[in-house]
Amino acid sequence: MTVYIDPPTWPGHGRMWSHLVSDESYDELHDFAAGLGVPRRAFERDHYDLPSHRYADAVAAGAVEVRSREIVRLLLVAGLRRRKASGSRLP
């Protein structure tokens, strides 16, 4: 059971963000995020969005650093990938 994090290279809301995922279960991921004090509202479908200033905290707590492209692969292999629903775009 491992939690992974990619580099904070995703822009949004004036910050850079990382993705935090598990290769085992959402429960493991939620427990890890709660231990960091990350609010549940930061969970999006299959990952947590973590601002760049929290990256080092996640690594210090045991998250394994991986490249961004590894995040999706890890989720797919674990059967935890949840894609956006089709038609979720606004007209």
URNORZI-V635892 format. One record per backbone hydrogen bond with DSSP energy under -1.0 kcal/mol. CO is the residue of the C=O (numbers start at 0). NH is the residue of the N-H. If there is no record, write none. Layout:
# URNORZI-V635892
co = {CO/CO}
nh = {NH/NH}
This chain:
# URNORZI-V635892
co = {1/2/3/4/6/9/11/14/15/16/17/18/19/20/24/25/26/27/28/29/30/31/32/33/38/39/41/43/43/46/47/49/50/51/53/54/55/56/57/58/63/66/68/69/70/71/72/73/74/84}
nh = {22/63/20/65/8/16/14/11/51/9/49/5/47/3/28/29/30/31/32/33/34/35/37/36/41/42/48/45/46/43/19/17/53/54/57/58/59/60/62/61/4/69/72/73/74/75/76/77/79/87}
